[in-house]
């Protein structure tokens, strides 16, 4: 069962945007995406709050997420969060089967 974390990074004076840009430009985000069990690792910007960046961080199971948390990449990521003085909030989701009733709201 997939485990998905929505992580909201908030800073000041464009720090969250600069953090996400450095994650991408340094190749750190790509290395994380290449890890076994990584389903999705993607940054998004908020239209409502230009000082917040959302990371959707999805893993095939809890063991894969735990391995990510114990990795050298996670230590690099933590150092970048400190560099940019970011604050975070998190939401955790576990995948469930899509209900047939949901399909009427999905446009493919």
C-alpha positions as semicolon CSV with decimal commas, in nm:
position;residue;x (nm);y (nm);z (nm)
1;X;0,000;0,000;0,000
2;X;0,145;0,337;-0,103
3;X;0,227;0,591;0,165
4;X;0,210;0,953;0,055
5;X;0,331;1,255;0,246
6;X;0,234;1,609;0,155
7;X;0,510;1,826;0,299
8;X;0,460;2,202;0,304
9;X;0,786;2,399;0,320
10;X;0,747;2,763;0,423
11;X;1,016;3,028;0,447
12;X;1,071;3,398;0,392
13;X;1,187;3,604;0,095
14;X;1,163;3,319;-0,156
15;X;1,353;3,066;0,057
16;X;1,113;2,777;-0,011
17;X;1,135;2,836;-0,387
18;X;1,516;2,855;-0,368
19;X;1,525;2,532;-0,165
20;X;1,315;2,344;-0,424
21;X;1,527;2,486;-0,707
22;X;1,847;2,371;-0,537
23;X;1,698;2,025;-0,474
24;X;1,634;1,995;-0,848
25;X;1,948;2,165;-0,980
26;X;2,184;1,976;-0,747
27;X;2,042;1,640;-0,857
28;X;1,938;1,550;-0,503
29;X;1,569;1,525;-0,597
30;X;1,660;1,302;-0,894
31;X;1,865;1,073;-0,670
32;X;1,571;1,040;-0,433
33;X;1,337;0,966;-0,725
34;X;1,573;0,687;-0,828
35;X;1,553;0,509;-0,494
36;X;1,380;0,174;-0,471
37;X;1,017;0,221;-0,371
38;X;0,989;0,587;-0,469
39;X;0,659;0,637;-0,649
40;X;0,653;1,017;-0,668
41;X;0,876;1,300;-0,550
42;X;0,763;1,630;-0,693
43;X;0,757;1,994;-0,584
44;X;0,468;2,234;-0,650
45;X;0,423;2,604;-0,581
46;X;0,125;2,751;-0,403
47;X;-0,089;3,004;-0,585
48;X;-0,229;3,121;-0,251
49;X;0,105;3,158;-0,070
50;X;0,420;3,236;-0,269
51;X;0,634;3,155;0,037
52;X;0,516;2,791;0,048
53;X;0,623;2,495;-0,165
54;X;0,445;2,158;-0,154
55;X;0,635;1,832;-0,189
56;X;0,431;1,525;-0,277
57;X;0,649;1,240;-0,151
58;X;0,502;0,896;-0,223
59;X;0,653;0,554;-0,150
60;X;0,545;0,198;-0,228
61;X;0,526;0,108;0,142
62;X;0,636;0,215;0,488
63;X;0,961;0,019;0,464
64;X;1,064;0,217;0,154
65;X;0,981;0,545;0,329
66;X;1,178;0,435;0,636
67;X;1,478;0,349;0,416
68;X;1,456;0,695;0,258
69;X;1,448;0,856;0,602
70;X;1,765;0,665;0,699
71;X;1,951;0,753;0,376
72;X;2,240;0,989;0,311
73;X;2,011;1,186;0,079
74;X;1,784;1,260;0,374
75;X;2,079;1,406;0,563
76;X;2,159;1,632;0,265
77;X;1,795;1,735;0,243
78;X;1,786;1,821;0,615
79;X;2,096;2,038;0,573
80;X;1,929;2,228;0,289
81;X;1,618;2,284;0,501
82;X;1,842;2,439;0,765
83;X;2,030;2,645;0,506
84;X;1,704;2,802;0,390
85;X;1,552;2,821;0,743
86;X;1,234;2,642;0,635
87;X;0,945;2,543;0,856
88;X;0,729;2,245;0,769
89;X;0,393;2,088;0,818
90;X;0,301;1,741;0,701
91;X;-0,004;1,542;0,599
92;X;0,010;1,164;0,566
93;X;-0,208;0,959;0,334
94;X;-0,239;0,586;0,274
95;X;-0,377;0,463;-0,057
96;X;-0,720;0,308;-0,070
97;X;-0,902;0,154;-0,360
98;X;-1,076;0,412;-0,572
99;X;-1,449;0,392;-0,525
100;X;-1,663;0,357;-0,836
101;X;-1,861;0,663;-0,723
102;X;-1,541;0,871;-0,748
103;X;-1,510;0,801;-1,119
104;X;-1,788;1,041;-1,210
105;X;-1,572;1,330;-1,084
106;X;-1,261;1,228;-1,278
107;X;-1,208;1,365;-1,628
108;X;-0,943;1,173;-1,820
